[in-house]
């Protein structure tokens, strides 16, 4: 039974808000489909003809990485860790800035002209490494994406006041289908073009909502409330009581680098860039976006914490005396607060902005994983004899299958950990091995295919960080310990196996 049902929760979402949301969905879909006129071949479809410039690349990167699911898991972190969570935003921005200044990994990839990361694996190692890397990358990414619809549905349910799960599932299915329609038709050009439109709408919603929350609560009152609720742990990320701690912060810094230079959805912006200079600028300026994409939702989560604390009926549900509540319920605190604070009309603009955030992430991820599976698994297995038209058709079919998976997995998986921790662990299945393989392949001449296979194989052990897996095994290992341990093991595997089993000289391959 829904614990909020007996309270008869109200919302400010009205008819005008429905009209705003409907108008946005129509405009976004038409704009995305309009972009199909520019698709000539697979290069246009996957990397937008490598013609993306700085301002569009930055907007597209921020829009793609600031999805509604990002807002939801960040707000949950703000709700549970308060101001201490701000440290994660700072670490993410520092990591993105360093990648932009140094060009670490992303500039060499752009210089090589690859369309996907696994394409680099074949050039540097072998076709087998490319196929293995492509399969693991896509599987990890799709699994990572599996909670998007669940998180987004929790936002929509609470803000819009929808009580029927059938209507909720229908609404989310329609959104996915719309994104699927224009992304599968327009490819990367559609993704970048609609990301820019959605970035504008999303930015307006983020700024207006933050201003209204500040006016409603006041900064001084928010700080005072956090002091009363959390004490020093609400501000000090090094304290265990904050839910973070020193080792967790190291894990967050590592994730910041991974998200910027190894995760395919971000790297796709580098490979789509007009030049290496644009790549550096995109990441350098994008670091500000990495900071903002966390800070604003964290603040919303903190305001939700204050709202719940000040409302006795909600405090009993979200802040029970016996400990923390279920993760799925905790995710609803932020949209519940917004639906009661933001006035009608503006709540519709906010929801349109959040749906813009959701759609920009969906189209990027759907496009990315279908492109990876097509370019780096199916095409190599077919001897690279597929025409551009055939590859585009296959990519569209795969995209439909991924969308279907999202609907099924989002309803089936029991979210036992914080949503952010789920995202980190599922992503680590790929990036722990990919980080070692990319760094070794780009910066170490002796890195071999045996080392690459070993690094990727280590990544599978990251599944031990998922709550359901730990329950089966009867263990309780923090995700940061699992992730960092596997990352180190992957690097060790790359070095040791490369030294023991070096690749034959080039002329003998």
N, C-alpha and C positions, 0 to 999 in steps of 0.2 A: 504493500500500500504506500502511496506517495505521502510522506510525512507532512507535506505542505497542504495537502488536500483539506484537512479539517479546519484550516485557518481561513479558507475562502479568500485567498490572496487576490488583491485587485491590481490593475495596471492602468496606466495613463494612455495606453495604445488605443487609438480610435480610428474612425473612418478615414480621416485625412492622412493618417500615418500609413494605412493600407495603400492609399492612392500613391503616396511617395515611393513606397517600396515597389509597387507594380510598375510604375513609370521607369524606375531605375533598371529593373530586370529586362524590360522591353528594349530600352536604349542600349544596354550592354550587349545583349544578344545580337541585335541588328548590327552594331558596330563591329562585333567579332566576325560575323559572317561576311560583312562588307570587305574585310581584309583578304578574303580568299582570292580576290582578283590579282593579287601580287604573287601568288604561288606559281612558280614555274618548274621547280625541281626539288629534290630532297634537300639540297643545301638551303634553299629558301625556307622549306618546311621545318627543318631542324634548328638552324641557327640564324634565321631571318636574313640570309644572304650576307652575313657578317657586316651589316651596315648600321648597327645600333650605335648612336653617339652617347656622349656623357650624360646629358640631362635625362634622356629617355632611359638609358641603362640604369642610372641611379633610382629613378622613379619606379622602374620595373622591378629592380632588386628589392627595394623596400616594400613594394606592394606584395610581391610574391612571398617574402619572408615575414610579413605582418598580416597573417591570415586571422580569421576569427578564432581559429583554434589557438593561435599564438596569444591573442587577447585573453582567451579563457584560461589557458594554463598559466599565463603570467599573472592574471588576476588571482588565481588560486594561490600562487606563490606569495603575492602581496597579502592575501587574507591570512595565510598561515605563518609567514615570516615577517610581515610588516616592512618597516624601512630597511631592515637587514637585507632584504632581497635586492635592494638597489645596487649592491655590490656586483651582482650577476650582470646587470646592465653595463656597468663600467668595464668589467672584464671583457664582455662581448665587443664593446666599442674599441677597446685597446687592441684586441686581437685583429679586428677588421682593419683598423688603421695601419697596423704593422704589415699586414698582408698587402695593403695598398701601396705603402711606401717602398717595401722591398720587392714586391711582385712575386713573393714566395709561391711557388708552384703554378699560380694562375698565368703569369707572364710566359714562362716556358711552354705551357700548354697552348696559349694563343699563338706563340711564335711557330709552333709546329703545325698549326692550322687544323687541329683535330676538332671534330664535332662533339665527341663524347669522351669521357675519361677512359673507358675501356678501349677506345680506339688507340689511345697512347700505349696501353698494355701490349697490344699486338705489335706496334712499331718497335717497342723497346724490348719485349720479351718473346712472345709467341702468340699464335692464334688461340691456343688452348687457354692461356692466361686471360686473354680478352674475353673469351666465352665464359670462363669461370667468374671473372670479375664482373661481367655484365649481368649474369644470373644473380650473384650475391647482391650487387648494387640494387637491382630492380626489386628483388625479394625483400631486402631490408627497407627500401624506400616505400614500397607498397604496404608492408606491415606497419611502418612508421606512420603512414597516412591513414591507417585503419581506424583511428579514433577521431578523425576529423569530423565525420558526420555526427558521431555521438555527442561530441562537445558542442558542435554548432546547434544540434537539435535541442540541447539543454538550454542554450541561450534563447533560441526562438520560442520554445515552449514557455519560458518564464516571462519574457518581455511582452509577447503577444497575448498572453493569457489563454493559450490553447490548452484545452483539457483532454481532447481526444488524441490518443497516440496514433490512431489511423490517419487523422488529418495532418499530424506532425510528420509522419513518415511520407505521406503523399507530397507535402510541401517540399521536404528535403530532396525527394526523388526528382521533383520537377526542376529544382535548382541544379542538381547534378546533371540532369539531361540537357538543360540549356547550356551549361558550360561544356559538356561533352560535344554538343552540336557545333558550336563555333570553334572550339579548340581542334576538333578532329578535322574540320574543313579548312581552317585558316592556318593551323600549325603555329610556329614560333612567331610569325608576324602578327597573327591574331592575339597570341598571348601578350606580346609586348604592347600592342596597340590598346587592348582592353585594360591591361594593367595600368596604363597611364590614366585612362578615364577613371578606373576604380581607385587609383591612388588619390586623385583629386577629391572624389566623393568621400573616401575614407578619411582623408586628412581633415576635411571640414568637420566631419562627425567627431573625430578624436579631439580636436581643439575645442569645439563648442561644449562637448560633454565635460571635459576637464575643467573649463572655466565655470560651468554651472555647478559642478561638484565643489569646487573651491569656494564659490559664493555661498553654497548651501551649508557647508561644514565650517569653513575657515581653517587656515593652516594651523593656527595656534591650538584650536580645539582638536584637530586631528592628532597633532603631536601629543597633546595632553592625554587623549583617549588611549593612544598606543602605550604611553607610559603606564597608565592604569591597568591595561589589559595584559601587556607583555613584559613590562619592566625593561631592564637593560637589554634583554634578548631581542626586543623589538627593533633595536638599532645596531647591535653589535653582531655582525655575521660570523665572528669567530667563536661565539658561544654555542655550545651544543644545543641549548634550549631554543635557539633561533631556528632550528631545523636545518642548519647549514653546517658550519664548522670549517676549519682550515683545509682538510682533505677534499671536502665538497667544493670549495672555491678553486682548488687546483683543477679539479674535474671540470668546472665551469669554464676556466680559462682554456683548457684543452678543447672543450666543445666549441668555444669561440673561434679558435683557429680552424677546426674541422668544418664548422658551418660556412666559413669564408672561402676556404681553398680546396676542400676535398668533396664536400657535398655537391652532387651533380646539379641540383636546381640553382645553386649560386654560381657554379663554374660555367653553367650554360650562358650566363650573362657575359662572362669573359670570352668565351669562344664566339659569341655573337657580336662582340665589340668591333668597332671600325678599325682600331689600331691598339698597339700595346700601351700607348699613352692613355687612351680612353679606358683601358683595363685598370690602370693604376688610379686614375681619377675616379672611376666608378667605385672602387673599393675604399679609397680614401674618404670621399664624401659620403659613401654608403655607411661608413662607420658611425656617422651621426645618426643615420637611420637605425642602425643596430642598437644604439643607445636609447633612442626615443621609443622604438618598438617594444622595449621592455619597461622603461620608466613610466609611461602613461598607463598601461594596463596594471602595473604594480600599484600605482596610485589609486586606480579604480578599486582594486582589491582591498587596499587599506581603508578606503572610504566605505566599502561594503562591510568590513570588519567593524568600523565605528557605528554604522547604521544598525547592524545586527545587535551590537552591544547595547545600543540605546533603545532597542525595541524588545521588551521582555518576551513577547510571544515567539519572536525569531531567535532570541538568545537561547532559549531552552532547547531549540532544535539544532542550531548550528554550533553552539558552544556548551554542550552538556557537561555536567560535572565529572562524568566518568572518563572523559578523554575526547579525542578527535572523532568526527563523524565520518561516514562513508565518503570516499573521494568524489563520487558522482554527485552526491548531495552538496558537498562543499563547493563544487563548481557552480552551483546555482545561486550562490550568495551575491555575486556581483550583478548579474542581470536582474535579480530580485530587487536590489537596492536601486538600480537605474530605473526600473519600471515604476517605482514609487516616487522618484525624485525628479526625473526629467519630464517636463510638461508635454502635453499632446502636441503634435506637429514636429517638435524637435526630437521626440523619441522615434518618430518615423524616419527622420533624416539620419539619426544615429543607427537605426536598424539597417537602413539602406547602406550606410557606410560599413557596417559590420558584414553585411552580405557581400559588399564589394570586396572586403578583405577576404572573405571565405572563397569567393569565386576566383579572385586573382591567385589564390593558393591552389585551388582545385585545378585551374587550367594549366598552371605551371607544372604541377606534379603529374597530372595525367599525361601531358605532352612529354615531359621528361622521361618517365618510365616506359612509355610506349616507344619512344625514340631509342632508348637504350636497348630494349629487348629486340627491336627491329634491326638496328645498326650493328649491335654487338653480340647478338646470339643467333637470330634467324639468318641474317645475311651471311655471316661467316660459315654457318653450317651448310648453307646453300652454295658455298664456293664463291660468294660475292658476285653471283651472276644475275641478281635481281635488278630490274630496271628501277628508275626513280618512281615511276607510277606504281609498280608492284610494292615497293617499300612503303609508299604512302598508304596504300590500301591495307597492308599488313599492320602498320602502325595504328590505323583507325580501328581495326578489329581488336587489337590488343587493348586499346584505350577503352573500348566498351567493356571488355572483360574486367579490367581494373576497376571501372566504375561499379560494376556489379559486385565485386568483392567488397568494396567499401560499404555498400548497403548491408551486406551479410555480416561482415566482421564487426562493424560498429554496434550491432545489436547483440552479438554473441559473446564478445570478450568481456569478462568481469574485471573492471578497472579496480585493482586492489591497491595501487600506488598513486602518488600524485601524477597528474597527467604529464607534467614536464619530465618526470623521471621515466615514465613509459616511453616518451619520445626519444629521450637520450639513449636508453638501452637498446631500443629497436634500431635506431640509427647506428649504434656502435657495432652491430652485427657486421656491417659493411666497413665503416670508416676506420675501425681499429686496424684492419688489414690493409685498407686502401692507403692510409697515412704512411705506413711502413713501405708499401710498394711504390707509391709516388715519390716519396723522399729518396728512397734507394734508387729507383729507376732514373730520376732526374739528376741527382747530385752524387751518385756513387757508380763509377764505371764497372765495378765488380759485381754489382747486384745481378742475380741470375733468376731464371724462371722458377727454379726449385725454391728459392727464397720467397718469390712472389706467391707460389702455391702454398707454402708453409704459413705465410702471413695471413692469407685469406682464410685458411683452415682454422687458424686460431680464433678468428672473429666469431665463429659459430658458438664458442663457449660463452659469449656474452649473453646468450639466452638465459643463463643462470641468474641474471639480474632481474628477470621478470617475476612478479609476485606469484602467479599461478604455478610456475615451474618450481619456485622455492617451496611452495606449500606441498607439492608432490614429493620433493626431496626431504622435506622436514628441516630446512635450514632458513636462516635469516641473515643474508649477506647484503649490506648496503650497496646500492647500485654504483656509487662512485668507486668503491673498492673493486667491484667486479670489472667495471669499465677500464679503470687505470691499469689494473693487473693484466687484463687481456691486451691492452695497447702495448705494454712493455713486452709481453710475451711475443706479440706479433713482430716487434722490432728485433727481438732476439732471434726469432725464427728466420727473419729475412737475412740477418748477418751470418748466422751459423750455417744455414743451408746454402747460402750463396758461396761461402768459403769451402764447404765440403763438396758441393756439386756445382762447379762453375759452368757457365755456358761455353760451348765450343767456339773457337774463333769465328769471326764473321764469314770468312770465305768458306768455312766448312758447313755452315748452316744451310 
